[in-house]
Each structure stands twice: as structure tokens, then as C-alpha cells.
Amino acid sequence: MQDFSGKTAVVTGAANGIGLELAKVFAEQGMNIVLADIERQRLDSAVSEVTALGVEAIGVVTDVGVSASVESLCKTAVERFGGVQVLCNNAGVYTGGLLWEQTEDDFEWLMRVNQWGIVHGIRHFVPQMIAQGDECHIVNTSSMASMCTLPFAGIYHMTKHAALAVSESLFHELAMMAPQIHVSCLCPELFNTGIAQSGRNRPAELAAENDNEMHRMSMDAITSATAGSQHPRVLAERVLQAIKDDVFYILPPEDNPWSATANSRLEDIRLRRNPTFAPPAI
Ligand SMILES: NC(=O)c1ccc[n+]([C@@H]2O[C@H](COP(=O)([O-])OP(=O)(O)OC[C@H]3O[C@@H](n4cnc5c(N)ncnc54)[C@H](O)[C@@H]3O)[C@@H](O)[C@H]2O)c1
């Protein structure tokens, strides 16, 4: 996609972090923006920030883990702007700890947001995009966690591997059935966002959290790693360029430490050897 002006972008998880920067970068291209998020207050201020860039923007309170909520997001976007040309299935959450100590609610929460969030986005928006018949682009946010596995973050890795797999399958299916709809999978390294405080949006019905020492150690690690990392504006610009260039894998630069970790896992599989413990040297 080269021409963005007057087209419409829907971004989930747009009240903060990466999603908000995506919304702003698309607004700078003259797009109409639909910001979707579960966190109402932050969503309102995010809409003001985007509107201040001189475009039409609306906020839609959405829980990406609930099919009807994403269906209603799609309807609202189409009613307001006539169609959707860019969809970023970006909302995501994190928790960590030992796999056998984390609760079923821990698993359910991450699977609901990180996996079902993308699935609901695909199921409700792709038929709409096919019906429109115009050029569209879907960006699913996964993570470099989809390209490697590290201890104490097993649920997150599992959900992000799933996000990458479903994005690759979607890429193949759309290339065959509706090639005007393009797909990218965003695999960020670390960025300074609110991801380490994901628990602020945890639903009451999935409140049973593993809260032991290993969990706290994992959360401390992600808190300090993200706090000292890059501003997500860098990533939003990377996404815009990838949409322009029709690039599927949106990856960190080759010299980023996460690239070495991912390459180590790919080599493990290629050489049929057991998993190497190769955390990024950050
Ligand atoms: N920050 C990083 O270092 C990093 C690295 C790799 C991948 N990611 C991924 O980037 C995406 C964005 O995360 P971020 O880092 O900007 O974190 P963030 O917490 O700053 O933003 C995530 C947004 O998602 C929203 N959200 C949470 N649950 C939701 C739900 N059920 N429905 C709708 N919205 C919901 C939150 O309210 C928040 O505004 C996530 O998918 C995350 O896994 C982040």
C-alpha cells in the first residue's frame, strides 16, 4: 500500500504503547483512525492526541478477547468511515513465572488476549475487507518471543508462537483467495511501554494469579528490560515502512541481540539438536 490518505486504520490496544504510536503514524499519513482498547480513560486521551494531528479519530472500548466486542468494533468502524483498509491486531498482555506454577487463569488470560484477540480480528474483519474488494493490509502483533523460547515466560512464548503461526497461515490463504489483502506479522524486540503492567487490565473473572517469587522475578525482569528500551515510535515507523514495502516479517535489525537468539533456535531445529539456552545479550 502506498497511498494512505483518506483510508481507515483500526488499531487494537491503541490507548498506550505500540498501538498508540501506530495510530499516530497512520494519522500523520492522513488516515481516519479507529482506536480500540479495553482501558476507557487512556483511550479517551489517546483519541485526543490523535485528533490533534488533524484527522478524524474515534475510540471504541473493545475487549479483543470477546468475539461480539470485536464484531461490534468492525461494525462501528464501517458505519463511521465506510470501510477498513488497515487493521492492526495489536492488543497483548504479559505474565511470567514457571509453567507448572502458573494458574489456569494466567493461561486463559494470555490466550484470550494474545491469541483469540487476533483470531477474532481475522474472523470479523477479513470478510469485511473481502467484500470491500480494495487493497488492505493486516498487521498482527506477535513478538520476538515467537521466534525463540526462554524460561519463566512460557505462556507468553506459547501465545506469541501461535500469533506468528496464524499470521503465516493467513498470509498463504489470502495470497490464494484475496491477494489484494496483505499481511504482516510484527515481531518487536523490547520497547518502553506499559506491557510490564499488563495486570491493570486483567478481567475480574480471570483474577486467580500465580503470585510467588518466580512470578515476581519474571515481572521485575520485564519491568527493568522494557523501562530501559526504545521508544515505540521507532517501531511504528518500521511498521509503516513494512506496509509500504509489503514485508511480512517485521523484525528488529540483524545486529539486534534478539536476532541472534532467534537464529540460535532456527539452527537448533535445522541441525536437529536440543534447544540451546541463548538469551539475548542485552
Ligand atoms: N513492549 C514490548 O517490549 C513488546 C515486545 C514484543 C511484543 N509486544 C507486543 O506489543 C503489543 C502492544 O503491547 P505494548 O508493549 O504496547 O503494551 P501496553 O500495555 O503499553 O499496550 C497494550 C494495550 O493493550 C490494551 N489491552 C490489554 N488487554 C486488552 C483487551 N482484552 N482488549 C483490548 N485492549 C487490551 C491495554 O489497555 C494497552 O493499552 C502486545 O501484543 C505485546 O505483546 C510488546
The ligand as a Tripos MOL2 file, in Angstrom:
@<TRIPOS>MOLECULE
LIG
   44    48     1     0     0
SMALL
NO_CHARGES

@<TRIPOS>ATOM
      1 N1          6.7360   -3.6330   24.6770 N.am      1 LIG1
      2 C1          7.4730   -4.6240   24.2110 C.2       1 LIG1
      3 O1          8.6820   -4.7150   24.5050 O.2       1 LIG1
      4 C2          6.8550   -5.6460   23.3110 C.ar      1 LIG1
      5 C3          7.7150   -6.5720   22.6780 C.ar      1 LIG1
      6 C4          7.1590   -7.5260   21.8310 C.ar      1 LIG1
      7 C5          5.8030   -7.5450   21.6000 C.ar      1 LIG1
      8 N2          4.9940   -6.6450   22.2240 N.ar      1 LIG1
      9 C6          3.5600   -6.7010   21.9320 C.3       1 LIG1
     10 O2          3.1060   -5.4290   21.5250 O.3       1 LIG1
     11 C7          1.6960   -5.3350   21.7440 C.3       1 LIG1
     12 C8          1.3730   -3.9980   22.3900 C.3       1 LIG1
     13 O3          1.8780   -4.0010   23.7160 O.3       1 LIG1
     14 P1          2.6310   -2.7540   24.3690 P.3       1 LIG1
     15 O4          4.0170   -3.1720   24.5980 O.co2     1 LIG1
     16 O5          2.3330   -1.5160   23.6230 O.co2     1 LIG1
     17 O6          1.9330   -2.7600   25.8190 O.3       1 LIG1
     18 P2          0.9530   -1.6900   26.5040 P.3       1 LIG1
     19 O7          0.4810   -2.3280   27.7670 O.co2     1 LIG1
     20 O8          1.6030   -0.3770   26.5750 O.co2     1 LIG1
     21 O9         -0.2500   -1.6090   25.4620 O.3       1 LIG1
     22 C9         -1.1380   -2.6680   25.2840 C.3       1 LIG1
     23 C10        -2.5460   -2.1100   25.1540 C.3       1 LIG1
     24 O10        -3.4380   -3.2280   25.0010 O.3       1 LIG1
     25 C11        -4.6080   -2.9490   25.7840 C.3       1 LIG1
     26 N3         -5.3240   -4.1900   26.1170 N.ar      1 LIG1
     27 C12        -4.9990   -5.1240   27.0560 C.ar      1 LIG1
     28 N4         -5.9360   -6.0920   27.0890 N.ar      1 LIG1
     29 C13        -6.8550   -5.7750   26.1300 C.ar      1 LIG1
     30 C14        -8.0450   -6.3950   25.6790 C.ar      1 LIG1
     31 N5         -8.5050   -7.5430   26.2170 N.pl3     1 LIG1
     32 N6         -8.7410   -5.7920   24.6850 N.ar      1 LIG1
     33 C15        -8.3000   -4.6240   24.1440 C.ar      1 LIG1
     34 N7         -7.1960   -3.9840   24.5360 N.ar      1 LIG1
     35 C16        -6.4690   -4.5630   25.5190 C.ar      1 LIG1
     36 C17        -4.0760   -2.2210   27.0020 C.3       1 LIG1
     37 O11        -5.0810   -1.4770   27.6620 O.3       1 LIG1
     38 C18        -2.9940   -1.3470   26.4120 C.3       1 LIG1
     39 O12        -3.4730   -0.0700   26.0480 O.3       1 LIG1
     40 C19         1.3210   -6.5630   22.5620 C.3       1 LIG1
     41 O13         0.7590   -7.5370   21.7040 O.3       1 LIG1
     42 C20         2.6520   -7.0460   23.1050 C.3       1 LIG1
     43 O14         2.6440   -8.4270   23.4110 O.3       1 LIG1
     44 C21         5.4900   -5.7120   23.0690 C.ar      1 LIG1
@<TRIPOS>BOND
     1     1     2 1
     2     2     3 2
     3     2     4 1
     4     4     5 ar
     5     4    44 ar
     6     5     6 ar
     7     6     7 ar
     8     7     8 ar
     9     8     9 1
    10     8    44 ar
    11     9    10 1
    12     9    42 1
    13    10    11 1
    14    11    12 1
    15    11    40 1
    16    12    13 1
    17    13    14 1
    18    14    15 2
    19    14    16 1
    20    14    17 1
    21    17    18 1
    22    18    19 2
    23    18    20 1
    24    18    21 1
    25    21    22 1
    26    22    23 1
    27    23    24 1
    28    23    38 1
    29    24    25 1
    30    25    26 1
    31    25    36 1
    32    26    27 ar
    33    26    35 ar
    34    27    28 ar
    35    28    29 ar
    36    29    30 ar
    37    29    35 ar
    38    30    31 1
    39    30    32 ar
    40    32    33 ar
    41    33    34 ar
    42    34    35 ar
    43    36    37 1
    44    36    38 1
    45    38    39 1
    46    40    41 1
    47    40    42 1
    48    42    43 1
@<TRIPOS>SUBSTRUCTURE
     1 LIG1         1 GROUP 0 **** ****
